[in-house]
């Protein structure tokens, strides 16, 4: 691949050719290509004034928004590499990422700027009125970045106890972008989505193919994004044509009824092992995608056709343009089709390596003997796969302690290392439990220090200050000792099943509470597959997360006929708090009804709401 326009150059060409076209539609703003070009140019000049140039790392800490798109594009135009920071991450984790990446400038919002006040870094705060940019020139800035320049840094879980930064270059990002545009025939009339977390590498994939093709990017509210039914309705109403959804969410929306007149052409999924085939009546094509952050989001991709009687899960597809997939044995020698082995990824998509981790980079990024380029590398994924005769790749599992949960790759060793740093913990092992298919939960087996007990609430708080919420164990099991084999390794087969959820506030009397609280407690217990739930127990400390929360909200809506926002669950995560909110909504409903309607309204014997016929 020779020097050619980079992704931000291609966006500029679209703005020049059709400046009035819609570029971004988000809860905070709508931007035309003219708006996007002007504001990203102004941000680029602002960053250049702060010392940003080619290869400079710049923190990007923004929610899903129009500002996120302006921020990422402006950093690339200044020649810098954006460091993706999820605002939901703990402050300690964000501080580590900024320090490790060497970022001296952070692009964020005024609301988030205070979080970084003590970090000693320059902050560019983008508000809704774009006031921070108004004094800057709107002309293009030619910083001189090339294909081999750093484009972005994405942090993934690290087994050492700290996250590791993956460095991706412009050539890799451009290859992903051009493949996507070709594979899915993206044109200026398409309407794509940005749904993934800003700290998840899929966000990279959602933005650049659409914007370089002159199509529009649509961003839903958090409540819509987290609830499958609401998300389906929004995708239909917004006339979205191409959308990426993490695997668990995609599997949920595939079970819903879809109107035949939907505009959706492709539903793209990835991030976890896909278990479900689409039904023949779905009005869109399902595409399964696979790729670690180290290989620029997508390494293999394939259409998943309806196949009700398939004896195996859907494949990972075939390598995308300019990417190679090689299956090798323990000696790193290629194996024949049908033989299981480790997957190595080669080609343009392979990243530069891990930031500040030369030994780990040398271990995972191997020289590619088949490439004429001396810098070419093969990335060792650690994934156990099998190549079929038709070239498609089947995923069989992991070869180490890395797992995927809700689209996130997690090193179990990072969780264990942070648990072991607690003064009450002697040793621990973290595993994954799957009480029902597709619902993975992290389990921490903890051996306390002699004479000391462990409060799971204190352990969770200890972890919450260091790890994002998707890495917090849902279950804690206490052991006198972690069982070991004669070889000195953890004896996983001897670990007891996590049949009970241990939290800091297990209710001593689960029979107490109102009838409404009993009903809600039963709904939570059924959803989380636990024996019983006390009225003061925290949904998230029992193993709940945003996707399960969306399911709970849907069940509450169906049962009681009230429209409860997902945000409410985060604000009031206990059964008692949920009950108060349901009661408030019921009273509000009654106050808007006529007297006759109110008299017709009644509740069933199990607390469910019955609407008038």
N, C-alpha and C positions, 0 to 999 in steps of 0.2 A: 504494500500500500504506500503510494508516494504521498508527498505533502499535498494536501487538498484542504478545502474549507473545513474548519472544525464545527462542532455543533452550534456554537454561538454565532458563527459566521452564517450558517444556514438559516438560523432564526432571523438574523438581520436581513437576509435576502427575501424571506417571506414578508417581513415588515415593509420592505421597499416595494414589493410587488402588489400587496393588498393590505395597506395600512389600516383600513377601516374594519377588517374582519375581526371577529371575536377570537381572542387568544385564550383568555382565562375567565371562567365564571366560578366564583367562590363566595362563601358567606360574607366575607369582608369587602369584596369589590368585584367588579367586572372590568376587564382590561381588553382593549383592542390591541392589535399588533403594534399600532402606533404608540399606544400607552406603554406597552411592555418594552418596546425598544427605547423610548425616551427615558423611562425610569431606570431601566437596567444600565443604560449609558451613564446616567447621572450617578448611580451607585458606583459604577466602575471608576469614574473620576474621583468620587469621594474616597474610595478605597486606595486608589493610586496615591492620593494625597496623604494617606496614612501609612504609606510605605509598601503597599501590596504590589507585587510584581510576579513574574513567572516563577512557579514553584513555591510561592508563598502560601502557607496554610491559613485559611480564614474560617473561624467558627461560624456555623450557620444553625442558629437555634430558633426555629419558628414553627408554629403550629401549621397544619394543613391550611393553606390560604394563598391568596394572590401574592402576598408579600413573600411567601416561601419561593415562588417562581421567580419573582424579581430578584430576590436575594441570590439564588443559585446562579441565575444568568448573569447578574452583575459581577459576581466573583469570577466567573469564567472569563468575562470580557476584560477584567483587570489583569488577567493572566494567572490569577491565583487558583488554588485547589480548595474546594469547599469541604469542610469537615462536618459531616452530618451529625447533628446533636438533637436528640429528641427531648423536647421540654419536659416530658414526663419522667425522664431519668432523675435519679437522686443527685443532689448537688455535688456530693463527693465524687460520683462517677463522671459527671460533666467536667469537674475541675481536673480530674486525671486525664481525660481526653484532650482538654485544651493544653495542659502542660506537656503531655506526651507528643502531641502533634506539633508543638511549637507555635501554635496560633497566637498572634499578638493582637488580632482584631476579631471582634465578634459582631455578626449581624443578627439582630434580634428585634424585639418590640419594646416599647416603653414599659409595658407591664412586666416583661421578663428581665429588663435591664438591671433592676435592683439585685437580682440573683447573682449577677456577675460583678457587682460593685467592689467586692473585696479581692477580685482576681488580679488586679493590676494590669488590665488590658483595655485597649480602646474599644468602645462600644458604639456601633451605628444602630440607632433605634428607629425602625421603620414604623411610623404610625399610619392610621387610615388616611390622613391627608398628605402623606409623603413629605412632610415638612422638613425632614432631615436632608432631603435631596434638592430642595427648591433652588438653592443658590449654585448648584453644580451645572456644568455644561451638559447639553443633551446630545452632543455630537459623539460619534463612535470613538472609542479608544483602542488603538492598535498596540497591544502589549507585547506581541511577539511570541505567544505560545505556539508550540508545534505539536505534531502527532505524538512525539515522545515525551511531552511535558505532562506533569501531574495534573489530573482533572478533578479528582475528589478522593477523600479518605473516608472509609466506612469502618466502624469498629464492630468487631464480633467478640463473642465470649472467648475467654482464654483460660486454659487449664491451670495456669500459674496462679490464678486468683485475681488477675487484672485483665481487662479487655485488651485486645490487640488490634492495631490499626492496619487495614489493608489498603495499599496504594494502587490506584487505577489510573492509567494514562488516557490521554485523549484518543489514541488510536483504538483502544479497546472500547471506549464509549462510542466512538463513531461507528465502529463495526456493528455493535449491538443496535444502534439507531438505524443504520441502513438496512440491516437484515430485517428488522421488525417492519420497516416501511414496505419492503419488498414482499415479505411473507404474508402480510395481512392487507396488502393493497391500500395503504393509508394515503388518503388524499385530502384536499382542503375542505371537503364536505363532512369528513368524519368528526365525531364527537367522542373523545376519550375521557377517562376518569383518572383522578388522583385520590386513592383511597388508602394506600399503605402508609404506615407510620413514617414520619420524616427521618427517623434513624434506621429504617429498614431499607436495604439496597434496592428493593423493588420500586421505591419512589423514583429512583434514577430512571428506571425503565419506563415508568408511566409518563414522565415529562417530555423527554427529548425526541422520541419518534414523532409524537403528535406536533410539537412546536416546530420542528424542522420541516414538517410536511405542510404547514399552514393550516392545520386543523385546530380544534379548540379542546381545552382541558377543563373538565367540570369537576368541582370538589364539593361533596355533600357535607352537611353538618354532622357532628359526631353522633347525634342520636340516630340519624338515618343510617350512617355507616355501620353502626353496631347491631342493627335489627334487620334480619333477612327480609322480612315482608316489606318493611319501609324502604329498604334498599332496592328491592325489586320494583316497587312502585316509583321510586325516584328515577331509576334507570330507564323505565318506560316513559315517564313524563318528560325527562330531560332529553329524550330521543338519542340516548347514548348508543354508539355503534360498536365500540370496542372497549372492553373493560377488563382489568386485572382484579381478581379477588384471591386472597390467600385460600389455600385448600379447604380448611374447615368451613369458611364462609361460603365458598363456591358449592361445596357439597350440600349446604343448607338451602341455598337459593335454587339449586337444581331440583329439589323436592317440591317446590312451589308450583302452582299453576301460573302459566305465562300467557298473556294475550297474544294471539297470532300476529297482531299488527305491530309488535315491538320492533324497534329499529336495530336492536342489538344483533350484530353479525357474528362477533367472536367474543366468547367468554374465556379469558386466559386465566390459568391458575398455576400455582406452584408454591413451594416453600415447605411442603410436607408430602408424605406419601399419599397419593390419590387412591382411594379405595372404591370409588363409585363410578359406574359408567352412566352416561346420560340416557334419559328416556328418549325414544324415537320422536315423541311429539314436541320436544323442546325446539323453539324457533331460532336457535342460534347454534353455532359450532363450538364445541368445547375443545380447548387446546391445553394439554398438560406440558409444563415447562420445568426444567431442572437446571440448577446451577448454583454453586457457592459464591459468596461475595468475592472470593479470590479469582473468579473467572468471569467477572462483569455480569452478574445477575443471571444470565441465561446461557447455558452451554449446550443443552439439548432441548428439543421441542417436538411435539407431535400431536396431530389431531386425534381425539378420542371418539371413536364411533360408537353408537349404541350397540351393546353386546350383552344381552341379559344373561346368557349362559356361559360367560367367559370363566375358565378355570383359574385365572390369575388376575391380579390387579392390573390396571392400565400401565402401559410402559412409559418410560421417560422420553420416548421419541428418538430422534436422530440428532447428530451435531448440527448446530446452526452454521451459517456461512463462515468460512475461514477459521473454524474450530475443529479440533480432532478429539475423539474419545477412544482411549486405548485401555483394554482390560488386561491386567498383568497378574502374575503369580507372586509369591513371597520373595522371589529373586528379581522382581521387576521385569520379567520376561513376558512378552505377549502370550496370551492363551487363545485357544481356538474358540469359535462361536459355540455357545452352549455351556462353556466351562466358567464357573464362578471365579471372580478375582477382584482386585482393587481397581477402581476407575481412576485413570490419569487423564487430565485434560491438557491439551496443547493448542497452539495456534494463537491468533491475535487476541483472543479474549482473556488470556492469562495475565494477571496483574504483575506489578513490579515486585511485590513481596510485602513483608510486614515491616511497618515503621519501627525503627530502633530495635529490631529483633533479628540481627544477622544470623544467629545460629538456627533459630526457628525457620527463617527464610531458606537457609541452605538445606534444612531437613525436608521441607515441604515443597520447595520449588527446585526441581532438578533440571540440569542441563538437558536440552532436547537434541539428541544426536542426529535426528533426521532433518533438522532445520539448518539451512545455510547461514542463518543469522546467529552470531555468537551469543547474543543476549537472550535467545529464545529459551523458554522454560516449559517444563511439564509440571502441572500442579497435582500433587497427591491428595485426592479428595478424602481418603479413608472410608469411602463408601464401597460396600460389597455389591457387585452387580454381575449381570450376565448379558453378553451380547447375543441377540438372536440371529438367525441366518439372514433375515431381511435387513439387518443393520440396526434395528431398534434395541434400546438398552432397557433391561429389566432391573429394577431396584430390589435388592435382597436384604439390606440392613446395613448397620455400621460395624466397623472393625475396631472401634475404640469407645470411649465414654462420651462421645459427642452424640447429642440427640436433637431431634427437631420437634418443637412443640408450637403449635399455632403459627407456623411459618418462620419461627426463629430457631437458629442453630445455637445450641447451648452446650457448653463444656461443663459436665457435672463436677469436674474437678474445681472449677472456679467457685461454685456454690459451696462445696465442701471446704475449700481453703478459707472462705470467709466465715463459715460456721466455726471452724477450728480456731479462729481468732477470738472467739468469745471466751471470756475467762472461766465460764462454768462448763465448757465443753472439753472433754479429754480427746475424743476421736469421733469421727462421723463418716458415713458413706451415704451418698445421694443416688437414688435410682429413679426409674420411671415406672409408674403403675398405670394400667389401662383398665379401669373397672368396666367400662363399656367400650366397644370398638370405636376408635377415632377420638376418644376423650382421654388424652394422656395427662397424668398428674405427677408432679415431682414429689418424691417421698424422701425425707431425711431420717436416717437411722442414727440416733445420737447416744453416745455413751458419756454420761456426765462425769465430772471430776469426783473423786472420792468424797463422800460426805456432803455433796452439794446437789441440790435439785436443779432442774432446768425449767424455766417458765417459757413455753412456746411463744407466748406473746412477746417476751423480751427478746427471744431469738429472732423472731420475725422482724421486730423493730431494728435489731442490730443489722440484719440483712437488708432491710428496706433503706437504710442509710447508705448502702454500698451497691446494691444491685437493682435493676429495673424490676417492675412487678411481675413480669412473665418468668423471672428466674427465682421467685420465692416459692419454697416448698408448700404444698397444700396439706401435707400430712407429716407429723413428727411421731416417730416410734422410739421409745426409750429402751435401751439395752444395757445390761451390765458390762458387756464387752462386745466389740464388733467381731463377729466370727471370722476366723482365719483358716486357710488351708495349711497343710504341712509345709508348703512352699513359701509361706509367709504372705500369700495374697488373700484378699477379702473373699470369703466363701459366700458368694451371693446366693447359692442354693440353700444355705442355712438361715438366711434372713427370714423372719416371720412375715406373713402376709400383712399388709397394712389394712386390717379389717376395721380399724377404728380411727377416726380423726381426732387427734389430740390438740386442743387449743387451750389458751390461757383462761378461758371462761366457760368451760363446759357447764351447762346448767345442771344444778343439783336436782332440780325438779322439773323435768320436761313437761309434766302435766299441768303446770300453772299457766295462767294467761287466759285471755278472752277467747271466744269461739273464733273470731276472725284471726287472731294470732295463731290458733291451732291449725287453721286451714293453711295459712301462709307458711307455717313451720313445716307442715307436711309437704307442701309444694317444693320448699327448699331442700328438704331431706331426700325427696324422690329425685330431684334434679342432680344433687351432688352425691347420690348413692351413699348416704350415711344413715345410721340407725334412727337417730332422733336429733332434733334441733331445739335448743332453748331459745326463749324469746329475746335474750340479750346477746345472742351469739352473732358474730360478724360474718356475713355472707362470704367475704373475701378471705377471711382467716379459716373458713371451712373448706377452702379450695375453689371458691368461685373466681371467675374472671369475666372480662367484658362480654365475651361471646355467650357464656352461660348466663350472664346477667341479662343479655338481650332476650334469651329464651324465657327467663323468669318473667321479665316484663310482659312478653307476649302472653304467657299463661295467666298472669294477673289480669291483663286486659280482657282475655277471653272469659275468665271466671267471673269477674266483677263488673265488666262493662265500663271501666274507667280508662282514660288515656294517661298513663303514668310515664313520665320521661325517664330515660335511662340514667340521666344525671342524678335523679332522685336516689337511685340505688347507691351511688357513690357517696351522696350526702347523708343518707340514712340506711346504712348497710345491715342493720339488725332487723329481726322479725318485728320487734316492737316499733321500730321506726317506720318500717314498711306499712304496718297496720295503721299507724297514725296518718300516713299520707293517703292510704286508700280511703280511710274514713273522711278525711278532708275533701277528697275528690267526690265522694258519694254525696256529702252534704252540699257541695257546690252544685252538683248536678240537680239535686232536689230543689235547691233554691231557684233554679232556672225553669223548673217545670210548673205547669198549672196544677191546681189542687187536685183535679181529677186524675192527672197523670201520676201525681205523687201517691195517690191512694191505690192506684193499680200496680205500683212498684212494690215488689216483695222479694224476700230472700228465701232460698231453699233451705232445707233442713241441714245441709252441709255448709251453709254460709255463702253459697254462690248466689249471684244476683240474677233475678228473673225480670226481664223487661216485659212491658205490656205487649200482648199479641197485636 
